[in-house]
Structures are given as structure tokens and as C-alpha cells.
Amino acid sequence: MRGIGLCLIILVMAFLQGCTTRMWYDGFKQAQASECSKLQDREREECLRDAGVSYDQYQRERNETLKKDRD
């Protein structure tokens, strides 16, 4: 019974960490888009395009970078 409780705690902590990372990323994207809106025409378009990276793509690139750093 104790093992099940420990597994449940680990799963909840992992879930909360994922949510926290996702919320941080979404907040960062909103701040970046806000800064992009201050730019003019072409610069704004390029900035918004760069800010349009999905969380999943960000996570893949982040994991690849971390893996390279460990190797």
C-alpha cells in the first residue's frame, strides 16, 4: 500500500511540473508577442513568426539541447 501512495505522489508531482513549465512558456510567449506589437511592419511580422513556436516544438528542441549537453 505504501508503494502505491509513493507512486501517486510521484505522478502528481510530475504532472504539476509539466503544467508549471507549460504555463511559464505560455506567459513568455504572451510577453514576446506584446513586445513584437511595438515593432513596425516587417520586423513585427518576423518577430511574431519567431514567437509562434508551439510548446511541443519548444519541448522537443529543449530536450535535444539538454541531451547534447549531457553527451
Sequence and secondary structure as in RCSB ss.txt:
>XXXX:A:sequence
MRGIGLCLIILVMAFLQGCTTRMWYDGFKQAQASECSKLQDREREECLRDAGVSYDQYQRERNETLKKDRD
>XXXX:A:secstr
 HHHHHHHHHHHHHHHHHHHHHHHHHHHHHHHHHHHTTS HHHHHHHHHHHT  HHHHHHHHHHHHHHHH 
